[in-house]
Amino acid sequence: MRLQADIKKNGTMAAIFGLFLALALLLALPGAATGADYYVDINTGSDTNDGLTPGTAWKTLHYTASMLVESSFNIIHVAPGIYSPANGELDDFLDIYMTDSSILGDPAGGTIIDCSGAAYWSNGISVSQLYTVSNITISDLEIRGASGYGVYINGGSGHTITRCSIHDNFGAGIYLSECDASNTVAANKIYDNPTGIEISAAGLVGSPVIVNNLIYDGPTSGMDTGIFINVTGSTVTASPTIYHNTIDGGATYGIFIYDLGGGGTIEPDIQYNNITTFDVGIFGSGTITPNIDYNNLFGNTTADYSGTGVIAGTNDISADPQYADPGTAADYHLVGASACVEAAIPSTTPVDLDGKTRPQGTYADIGCYEYSAASVYYVNVNTGSDTNDGLTPGTAWKTLHHAATELWDTTGITIYVAPGVYSVANGETESDLEFYMFDSEILGDPAGGTTIDATGTSWTYGLHFWYCDNITVKDFEIRNADLYGVYIYNSTNITVTGCDIHENLSAGIILYDCDSTNTIAGNKIYDTPFGIHLISDALTCSPIIVNNLIYNGDSMVTDLDRGIFLDAGESDPVTPIIYHNTIDGAYMAGIDMSYLTGTTVSPDIRYNIITNCGTGIADSATASTPTIDYNCLFGNTLNYDGVTAGANNITGDPLYNNTGIADYHLMSGSPCVDAAVTSTISVDLDGTIRSTQGAHPDMGCYEHLVMPPTGNLPPAVPTYVSPSPFQVFAPGQPVTLRASAFSDPEKDSHLTTHWKVGRADIDYFSSFPSPFNYVAEGGTDLTRYTLDAYNFLEGMAYQWIVGYQDSGSLKYAWSQKPGEEGVPTNIFVVGTEETTSLPPMEPGTEIEDYRMVSFTHIPSNPSATAVFGDDLSGGYNTTHYRIGVYDCEMGAGGYREYPNFMVYPGEAAWVLAREGLTTDISGVPMTTEVDVEVALRYNDANGNGWNMVGPPNDRNYAWSEVGVVVYDPETGEPVFTDLIGNLPAGNEYIDTRLWSWNGAYNAATTTMEAGCGYWVRAKQPHINLRFYGSYHGGGDLLIHADAGVGVKTWLARSLDYVKQAAETLFAPASAIAGDDEPPPPMASLNYTSGDSSVDMSCFVSTLLEE
């Protein structure tokens, strides 16, 4: 017998696990039906439509059922709305006669079947009163008001009722007649029905699976019995599986097992249930043999177990389950100290009512909810999917609406929301984002960028909290809601902090009947009619409002009408604390009080700065009793209306730092500094400790910094957005520079932006005056800067860097300069693009056949692949080609072979081609009108200063007439300038010889020809060659050089951009040259570096470690 019982039990467990798996797949993939999908929408549909799309939905469920009689494989999507006779439903049975089909409400809620007042619509849904059907799934519906049953199942197999809310029906919430073990009732909330679930067997079978349901006595109609099993007939087998239900508060029995006679088999399996506060927990009558174990029965008035055949299981317990909040909130989650936690030891039920995995600990918990000590979920609109489990960043959910649905009625949850725009366009549902949670956090990214964009006609509340307790919302941007950015209704201990809330069409934050446990602190609220709106209807509305910045910005959508608005009805006393807020530019009033006569309105208004409003502080009903003191009111049309200024109020200009960029920090000399003498608020909006910045705290949301806090970090490093790398601007075209969005780890404001722009042939930005060196301190967008066309020369490349300064550390974070990493992304070109050919390279295979070529154009794409690649027949193969450049700073010095280098004007490369080579180059020709410089590289470690160079433009130059400029790297100013021809051979700056190659080196070269390459050697760093433009006209070199201060150096430095791993490079050991002769050319085509027999004197096989 024991073996048979174990087999039966294990089979049941396996069936439950399989059922949950199948159910999860069905609900996760509702559109994967093999039959038709149909749509029903009571609000927008019509029964003259075809029902095949949301836009052509049917209107009523009765019509839908009639159209699908005797059909199969249907999925019926029922939109939110109230399906009632008043809204068009028939007053008749809603009888489902189909097979293998689903009726799915909206998982977010709001799909309601309401039979209230109907004469003939007695059961909410019947499956089926007249016929026997199979495999019907009913999910996500609210069913109420039926004169009979909420759901009536009459036989058949494979039916599932899940995630429904069934309440206030005159009979049972769910009635199951002649249902075998293939039928399941799982994860429903059933309340205020006389009987929660009734199982009836009168001749056949009564063995459905009842698991993870919450059945309770709610606030309205009351409940008598939780689960009622009634059986009659000798051939009946009634063995329902009743696992993991929470059943609470009825008048008579938690579970009633009733044998009406006939001698049938009645063996309900009752395990892992919480049964509390009935008259009797489990009651039996007749001949029954239930299996009862691992349950918790507690608080039942007369007895936990009573009647015939009912005996406590060996592992049953009787302890307070410690429900989280079983009263008005109906929160039956367990707290950590509950004796039910990990008490369902043998259970293999895979999930709980919330869909949370069981077990969370070593063993599963008794009841419908699994306790989780640390429930953390992740949402990421960019990389997530709502088919994920949300438990790790890699398996994040995609939408906040899905997270709110999945975590509805949960406790102890933390939701991390990644940066991104959470909008209808990006997958969010166009409906209010409503959370119903307790003891939880919803956290955006502290660095910013987590944006709730509620654009859409039906998304009226950006975030909505309804009867919640102990929730923190932090670090979000919330915008474009049709009414409120954040709506908090009748909740306690809600904190909203660190948020930017703007351009919502009614209020930034509204609190309705919210007591003094709620806090609105450290937010920026702007461009919305009411910044913070308090409504007290029947209860108090008295939150703490502290350290908020509320102002009228530059939005074209809406303006600030009132900063803080107290709107009191016939309610309990209204006594909010309003401390240390900065309110600027409200059209009507900074703080306004409006209420019905007889209501006590006594806000505590202190330490605020209220400026440039219609009225500073107003009492529209002239009957409040506020405390008003230590505030600064300035620039308002009227400072006080109906109220009296406090003895310590002041009226001086607060001296905001820069309202043009919404920087409301105080400047030195502000009368608000040290003026909040009695304040005990410890920090400001930035998190600055107020007590460390002066003798007393300052008025307003920001504390003036005597010294920047030592722990405050600079902002995030800005990156280059546009122009794109080497983008070409036509002569006469202005150039707009754009950097990335400002971000700061402490959320300090963007104080200034420093733009540095200059020509790309000198590395020293300090040489260039305004507008090339410009600090932007105002305006609406500090991430853009436009320079007029007249600032630029045709035929020139320019580079730029940008620095962001924050208001906290007062430090600049600079974009990466050229050469620090990767190919430069901050270079743009002014001129007209053309395609031209380099001088043809004659065929050759030996060392003496090499040719040194230089470049006179600024390439549209400077990579070697872009310049040479399309001209290399058959691709680059070292038996046909050798192309490379020299880098004296790479290790001890060596060559970089194609494709691992960049091509810039003024630089030269070796080329050897077996069949010869003609190469085209596309780009802007470098100017010949003005002086152009080429920077020389120098290796400080070993004194290697060899550089391959050529004229940077299409001109020939006498070597003696080329200039030498030495720069101070700290100031960017030239400290020495002269001609090569004026320098003695032993000078400290440069070797005065110029080497050319024609099968051998010639150190007596006197002319530099355009397109040809040469060797020169620098003797120290920070040296440029200057190639004079045609305007120079032979004037005095020193005078001309002084006039030319500010022309930049990039060309030789550009090799920094393309440093690759040493294994991709090539250079002979002998290329680490001495002072007397340049490095030898690269290897010939006869050999490869992999040939160990080759004389490697002409090829680098090894490089010193950098």
Secondary structure, 3 states (H helix, E strand, C coil): CHHHHHHHHHHHHHHHHHHHHHHHHHHHCCCCCCCCEEEECCCCCCCCCCCCCHHHCECCHHHHHHHCCCEECCEEEECCEEECHHHCCCCCCCECCEECEEEECCCCCCEEEECCCCCCCCCCEEECCCCCCCCEEEECCEEECCCCCCEEEECCCCCEEECCEEECCCCEEEEEECCCCCCEEECCEEECCCEEEEEEECCCECCCEEECCEEECCCCCCCCEEEEEEECCCCCEECCEEECCEEECCCCEEEEEEECCCCCEECCEEECCEEECCCEEEEEECCCCCEEECCEEECCCCEEEEECCCCCCCCCECCCCCEEECCCCCEEEECCCCCCCCCECCCCCCECCCCCECCCCCCECCCCCCCCCCEEEEECCCCCCCCCCCCCHHHCECCHHHHHHHCCCEECEEEEECCEEECHHHCCCCCCCEECEEEEEEECCCCCCEEEECCCCCCCEEEEEECCEEEEEECCEEECCCCEEEEEECCEEEEEECCEEECCCCEEEEEECCCCCCEEECCEEECCCEEEEEEECCCCCCCEEECCEEECCCCCCCCCCEEEEEEECCCCCECCEEECCEEECCCCEEEEEEECCCCCECCEEECCEEECCCEEEEECCCCCCCEEECCEEECCCEEEECCCCCCCCECCCCCEEEHHHCEEEECCCCCCCCCCCCCCCCECCCCCEHHHCCCCCCCCCCCCCCCCCCCCCCCCCCCEEECCCCEEECCCCCEEEEECCCCCCCCCCEEEEEEEEEECCCCCHHHCCCCCEEEECCCCCCCEEEECHHHCCCCEEEEEEEEEEECCCCCEEECCCCCCCCCCCCEEEECCCEEEECCCECCCCCHHHCEEEECCEEECCCEHHHHHHHHCCCCCCCCCEEEEEEECCCCCCEEEECCCCECCCCEEEEEEECCCECCEEEEEECCCCCCEEEEECCECCCCECEEEECCCCCCCEEHHHCEEEEECCCCCCEEEEEEHHHCCCCCCCECCCEEEECCCEECECCEECCCECEEEEECCCCEEEEECCHHHCCCCHHHHHHHCCCCCCCCHHHHHHHCCCHHHCCCCHHHCCCCCCCCCCCCCCCCCCCCCCCCHHHCCCCCCCC
